[in-house]
Amino acid sequence: MMPLTFAVIGEENIIKKIGGKQEVRTHLENLGFNVGGAVTVLNTIGGNVIVKVDRKSVV
């Protein structure tokens, strides 16, 4: 596993784990970040990441 900040731009990755406090995990889930789902980093700017979340691949 690796943080999104280390992901290669344009490469699809599968979400294995979502860390943080429960309220943060719930917020990310509402945005489409779910374990088993796909996420692609589109760009990084100053340590921030812009991602595409594939909601259809949620297990």
C-alpha positions in Angstrom: 0.0 0.0 0.0 1.0 3.6 -0.6 -0.4 7.0 -0.1 -2.0 8.8 -3.1 0.8 11.3 -3.1 3.2 8.6 -4.3 0.9 7.2 -7.0 2.0 7.6 -10.7 0.0 10.2 -12.5 -2.4 8.6 -15.0 -2.1 5.1 -13.4 -5.3 3.5 -12.0 -4.9 2.3 -8.4 -7.2 0.2 -6.2 -8.1 1.6 -2.8 -6.9 -0.9 -0.2 -7.4 1.1 3.0 -8.8 4.5 4.1 -7.3 6.0 7.2 -8.1 8.9 9.4 -10.8 9.7 11.9 -14.3 8.2 11.4 -15.8 11.6 10.2 -13.0 11.9 7.6 -13.5 8.4 6.4 -17.3 9.0 6.1 -16.7 12.2 4.1 -14.4 10.4 1.7 -16.9 7.6 1.3 -19.5 10.1 0.4 -17.2 11.4 -2.2 -16.8 7.9 -3.7 -13.6 6.7 -2.1 -14.4 3.1 -1.1 -12.2 0.1 -0.4 -12.0 -1.9 -3.6 -12.8 1.2 -5.7 -10.4 2.6 -8.4 -8.8 6.0 -8.2 -6.5 7.7 -10.7 -4.2 10.6 -9.9 -4.7 13.2 -12.6 -2.2 15.8 -11.3 -0.3 16.9 -8.2 0.1 20.5 -7.1 2.2 21.5 -4.1 1.5 18.2 -2.3 -2.2 18.2 -3.2 -3.6 15.6 -5.6 -6.4 15.9 -8.1 -8.0 12.5 -8.6 -10.6 10.7 -10.6 -12.7 8.2 -8.6 -14.4 5.4 -10.4 -17.6 4.8 -8.4 -18.6 1.8 -10.6 -15.8 -0.5 -9.3 -16.9 -0.5 -5.7 -17.0 -4.0 -4.3 
